[in-house]
Each structure stands twice: as structure tokens, then as C-alpha cells.
Amino acid sequence: MVRKKTATTRKKVSRAKSVESVSPSELLPTPPPSEDAVTLSVDIPRKISFRLKVALLQMEAKGEKATKRQFVEQALASALDEFDLEWGA
């Protein structure tokens, strides 16, 4: 036997948000208001580590001075910005 859809099941379906209609700000959590830095322990493959070192040396050759920590923070921020642009966040 096939059950008929009732009015309540149709309403539940129509009120449910699809993934496409949800804004990115609703999907991504907001960071805590703290100014403290969070330490992340990540194993970086040699290939990526080498690319970071080469990029840092290229920056230094152009006359831009940055500590390794600042450089990695900038690289992560620019990568996240590119991700946001690509995925429309």
C-alpha cells in the first residue's frame, strides 16, 4: 500500500532550507571575540614546505621583509580569500 502525503508533510518539506538557499555566513561559524592567537599544530608535506621557503626567499629578494610566522599567516589568509572567491562565500 502507498501512503498519501498529508498536508503536514508537504509543509515540512516546503519549510526546509536547501543547501543552496543557505548563506555562507550561516554555514561558517564566527570566530571567538578573543584577540589571542590560536596555535595550530599541522604536519606540512616537504613539497609544500619547500614552496613556502622559495616564496619567502622571492619576497626577500624583492625587498619585502617578513618573519616566517607573518609570511605563513599571509599565505593562509590569501589562500582562504581565494577559496572564498572561488566558492562564492
Z-matrix of the N, CA and C atoms (Angstrom, degrees):
N
C 1 1.447
C 2 1.525 1 110.35
N 3 1.295 2 115.70 1 143.92
C 4 1.454 3 121.77 2 179.44
C 5 1.522 4 108.54 3 -104.47
N 6 1.325 5 115.62 4 130.18
C 7 1.461 6 119.28 5 178.79
C 8 1.511 7 109.77 6 -84.51
N 9 1.300 8 115.94 7 140.49
C 10 1.458 9 120.86 8 177.11
C 11 1.522 10 109.22 9 -80.89
N 12 1.321 11 114.94 10 147.78
C 13 1.455 12 119.07 11 175.98
C 14 1.518 13 108.37 12 -77.05
N 15 1.293 14 115.39 13 132.39
C 16 1.459 15 119.67 14 178.63
C 17 1.520 16 109.40 15 -93.02
N 18 1.295 17 116.00 16 171.44
C 19 1.461 18 121.27 17 -180.00
C 20 1.523 19 111.14 18 -63.09
N 21 1.318 20 117.54 19 -34.19
C 22 1.469 21 119.76 20 -178.42
C 23 1.523 22 111.87 21 -69.51
N 24 1.318 23 118.44 22 -36.82
C 25 1.465 24 118.82 23 179.18
C 26 1.516 25 110.69 24 -70.10
N 27 1.306 26 117.69 25 -35.04
C 28 1.464 27 119.78 26 177.58
C 29 1.523 28 110.59 27 -66.55
N 30 1.317 29 118.27 28 -37.92
C 31 1.460 30 121.04 29 179.40
C 32 1.523 31 110.56 30 -66.16
N 33 1.313 32 117.13 31 -40.48
C 34 1.458 33 119.84 32 179.56
C 35 1.521 34 110.83 33 -62.47
N 36 1.286 35 116.49 34 -40.88
C 37 1.458 36 120.61 35 -179.73
C 38 1.518 37 110.33 36 -67.07
N 39 1.315 38 117.27 37 -41.48
C 40 1.454 39 120.08 38 -176.63
C 41 1.525 40 111.64 39 -71.59
N 42 1.340 41 118.47 40 -27.30
C 43 1.457 42 120.97 41 -179.71
C 44 1.520 43 112.64 42 -83.99
N 45 1.285 44 117.92 43 -18.11
C 46 1.463 45 121.10 44 -177.87
C 47 1.518 46 109.62 45 -69.36
N 48 1.344 47 115.76 46 136.98
C 49 1.460 48 120.74 47 178.90
C 50 1.518 49 109.14 48 -83.14
N 51 1.302 50 114.98 49 135.16
C 52 1.459 51 117.72 50 173.58
C 53 1.523 52 107.91 51 -83.67
N 54 1.298 53 117.12 52 163.51
C 55 1.458 54 121.40 53 -178.80
C 56 1.522 55 110.46 54 -63.93
N 57 1.317 56 117.51 55 -33.42
C 58 1.455 57 121.07 56 -178.24
C 59 1.523 58 111.96 57 -70.16
N 60 1.337 59 118.37 58 -31.11
C 61 1.451 60 120.39 59 -175.98
C 62 1.526 61 113.03 60 -85.08
N 63 1.315 62 118.68 61 -7.88
C 64 1.455 63 121.90 62 -179.58
C 65 1.520 64 108.69 63 -85.09
N 66 1.336 65 116.45 64 131.45
C 67 1.457 66 119.41 65 179.79
C 68 1.525 67 109.77 66 -73.80
N 69 1.338 68 117.05 67 153.07
C 70 1.467 69 120.29 68 -179.16
C 71 1.523 70 112.68 69 -60.26
N 72 1.343 71 117.31 70 -30.33
C 73 1.460 72 119.03 71 -179.65
C 74 1.524 73 111.47 72 -66.71
N 75 1.328 74 117.46 73 -26.04
C 76 1.456 75 120.03 74 176.76
C 77 1.525 76 111.13 75 -77.19
N 78 1.320 77 117.19 76 -27.51
C 79 1.458 78 120.93 77 -178.78
C 80 1.521 79 112.23 78 -82.34
N 81 1.336 80 117.15 79 -35.80
C 82 1.452 81 120.98 80 -176.12
C 83 1.519 82 110.43 81 -92.24
N 84 1.309 83 118.05 82 132.52
C 85 1.460 84 119.54 83 177.12
C 86 1.524 85 110.42 84 -72.69
N 87 1.307 86 116.71 85 150.94
C 88 1.459 87 120.50 86 177.22
C 89 1.522 88 108.52 87 -86.36
N 90 1.323 89 116.57 88 145.06
C 91 1.462 90 119.13 89 -179.26
C 92 1.526 91 110.66 90 -70.66
N 93 1.310 92 117.50 91 158.26
C 94 1.459 93 119.90 92 177.65
C 95 1.527 94 110.17 93 -67.48
N 96 1.323 95 117.97 94 154.30
C 97 1.464 96 120.55 95 -176.61
C 98 1.520 97 113.86 96 -72.34
N 99 1.290 98 118.74 97 0.16
C 100 1.458 99 123.26 98 -177.39
C 101 1.522 100 111.01 99 -69.16
N 102 1.317 101 116.05 100 146.82
C 103 1.465 102 121.90 101 176.99
C 104 1.529 103 111.32 102 -93.10
N 105 1.321 104 117.58 103 -4.45
C 106 1.460 105 121.50 104 -177.63
C 107 1.522 106 110.59 105 -68.29
N 108 1.314 107 114.63 106 142.73
C 109 1.461 108 119.75 107 177.51
C 110 1.522 109 109.64 108 -77.27
N 111 1.301 110 115.25 109 144.76
C 112 1.456 111 121.04 110 177.67
C 113 1.519 112 107.63 111 -103.66
N 114 1.311 113 116.86 112 130.05
C 115 1.453 114 121.20 113 -179.88
C 116 1.519 115 109.42 114 -89.55
N 117 1.328 116 115.06 115 124.51
C 118 1.454 117 121.04 116 176.74
C 119 1.518 118 108.36 117 -110.45
N 120 1.287 119 116.40 118 131.11
C 121 1.453 120 121.03 119 177.08
C 122 1.523 121 107.57 120 -104.66
N 123 1.327 122 115.48 121 108.75
C 124 1.456 123 120.62 122 -175.11
C 125 1.524 124 108.90 123 -130.13
N 126 1.310 125 116.11 124 134.57
C 127 1.460 126 120.63 125 173.21
C 128 1.521 127 108.08 126 -84.60
N 129 1.335 128 115.69 127 119.27
C 130 1.459 129 120.82 128 -178.94
C 131 1.524 130 107.89 129 -102.04
N 132 1.328 131 117.36 130 128.10
C 133 1.467 132 119.56 131 177.86
C 134 1.532 133 111.31 132 -60.56
N 135 1.311 134 116.21 133 152.94
C 136 1.467 135 121.11 134 -178.32
C 137 1.521 136 112.68 135 -57.06
N 138 1.315 137 116.29 136 -38.86
C 139 1.462 138 120.26 137 -177.78
C 140 1.530 139 110.75 138 -61.42
N 141 1.329 140 116.70 139 -44.26
C 142 1.464 141 120.35 140 179.92
C 143 1.522 142 110.12 141 -71.36
N 144 1.324 143 117.24 142 -39.50
C 145 1.457 144 121.18 143 178.09
C 146 1.525 145 110.48 144 -59.97
N 147 1.325 146 116.67 145 -42.09
C 148 1.459 147 121.05 146 178.47
C 149 1.523 148 110.86 147 -63.82
N 150 1.331 149 116.90 148 -42.42
C 151 1.469 150 120.51 149 179.00
C 152 1.527 151 111.01 150 -62.85
N 153 1.340 152 117.01 151 -39.09
C 154 1.464 153 120.54 152 177.31
C 155 1.526 154 110.99 153 -64.33
N 156 1.335 155 116.92 154 -41.77
C 157 1.461 156 120.53 155 179.08
C 158 1.524 157 111.16 156 -63.88
N 159 1.321 158 116.98 157 -42.55
C 160 1.467 159 120.90 158 179.18
C 161 1.528 160 110.26 159 -63.74
N 162 1.321 161 116.94 160 -43.77
C 163 1.465 162 120.35 161 179.31
C 164 1.526 163 110.88 162 -63.51
N 165 1.325 164 117.56 163 -39.66
C 166 1.462 165 121.06 164 177.98
C 167 1.522 166 110.61 165 -64.45
N 168 1.329 167 117.17 166 -42.23
C 169 1.464 168 120.64 167 177.67
C 170 1.527 169 111.25 168 -64.38
N 171 1.328 170 117.87 169 -37.92
C 172 1.464 171 120.98 170 177.50
C 173 1.521 172 110.90 171 -64.65
N 174 1.335 173 116.78 172 -40.43
C 175 1.463 174 120.00 173 177.12
C 176 1.521 175 110.59 174 -62.54
N 177 1.338 176 116.28 175 -44.13
C 178 1.455 177 120.01 176 -179.95
C 179 1.522 178 111.13 177 -65.18
N 180 1.324 179 118.04 178 -34.69
C 181 1.462 180 121.85 179 178.26
C 182 1.529 181 110.94 180 -66.20
N 183 1.333 182 116.98 181 -31.31
C 184 1.469 183 121.10 182 178.05
C 185 1.527 184 111.85 183 -79.62
N 186 1.326 185 117.03 184 -6.18
C 187 1.454 186 120.80 185 178.64
C 188 1.516 187 114.35 186 99.46
N 189 1.307 188 117.71 187 0.59
C 190 1.465 189 121.08 188 178.53
C 191 1.525 190 108.54 189 -87.01
N 192 1.312 191 115.81 190 123.99
C 193 1.458 192 120.37 191 -179.92
C 194 1.522 193 109.43 192 -103.31
N 195 1.308 194 115.71 193 132.40
C 196 1.463 195 121.68 194 176.26
C 197 1.520 196 108.26 195 -154.38
N 198 1.309 197 115.71 196 145.10
C 199 1.457 198 118.51 197 175.28
C 200 1.523 199 108.20 198 -73.88
N 201 1.317 200 115.85 199 162.41
C 202 1.470 201 119.38 200 179.55
C 203 1.521 202 110.72 201 -59.55
N 204 1.329 203 115.95 202 -39.70
C 205 1.466 204 120.03 203 -179.30
C 206 1.533 205 110.54 204 -62.96
N 207 1.344 206 116.97 205 -47.01
C 208 1.465 207 120.72 206 178.80
C 209 1.521 208 110.85 207 -62.43
N 210 1.321 209 115.91 208 -40.35
C 211 1.457 210 119.85 209 -179.26
C 212 1.523 211 111.29 210 -63.27
N 213 1.327 212 116.83 211 -44.25
C 214 1.468 213 120.34 212 179.68
C 215 1.524 214 110.03 213 -65.57
N 216 1.339 215 117.51 214 -39.89
C 217 1.466 216 120.67 215 177.21
C 218 1.526 217 110.53 216 -61.14
N 219 1.333 218 117.00 217 -43.65
C 220 1.468 219 120.98 218 178.76
C 221 1.520 220 110.96 219 -64.60
N 222 1.327 221 116.92 220 -40.76
C 223 1.467 222 120.63 221 179.79
C 224 1.523 223 110.67 222 -64.04
N 225 1.326 224 116.90 223 -42.91
C 226 1.465 225 120.17 224 177.88
C 227 1.524 226 111.03 225 -64.79
N 228 1.330 227 117.17 226 -42.73
C 229 1.465 228 120.53 227 -179.58
C 230 1.524 229 110.82 228 -63.60
N 231 1.335 230 117.62 229 -42.78
C 232 1.467 231 119.23 230 -179.81
C 233 1.526 232 111.21 231 -69.13
N 234 1.330 233 117.35 232 -35.51
C 235 1.469 234 119.93 233 176.95
C 236 1.524 235 110.76 234 -65.30
N 237 1.325 236 116.97 235 -40.34
C 238 1.467 237 120.23 236 177.75
C 239 1.523 238 111.32 237 -67.89
N 240 1.345 239 117.26 238 -36.49
C 241 1.467 240 120.21 239 176.20
C 242 1.524 241 110.91 240 -62.97
N 243 1.331 242 116.84 241 -42.96
C 244 1.466 243 120.21 242 177.39
C 245 1.522 244 111.13 243 -63.04
N 246 1.321 245 116.24 244 -39.60
C 247 1.465 246 120.84 245 177.64
C 248 1.524 247 110.23 246 -61.54
N 249 1.334 248 116.96 247 -44.43
C 250 1.463 249 120.69 248 178.87
C 251 1.521 250 111.35 249 -61.91
N 252 1.331 251 116.73 250 -42.22
C 253 1.465 252 120.06 251 179.49
C 254 1.521 253 111.40 252 -65.59
N 255 1.319 254 116.29 253 -40.78
C 256 1.462 255 120.62 254 -177.94
C 257 1.522 256 112.03 255 -68.32
N 258 1.310 257 116.64 256 -39.86
C 259 1.462 258 120.61 257 -175.46
C 260 1.523 259 112.94 258 -98.63
N 261 1.336 260 117.53 259 6.19
C 262 1.458 261 121.00 260 172.68
C 263 1.508 262 114.96 261 70.20
N 264 1.308 263 116.76 262 33.70
C 265 1.471 264 119.02 263 -179.79
C 266 1.498 265 111.24 264 -83.19
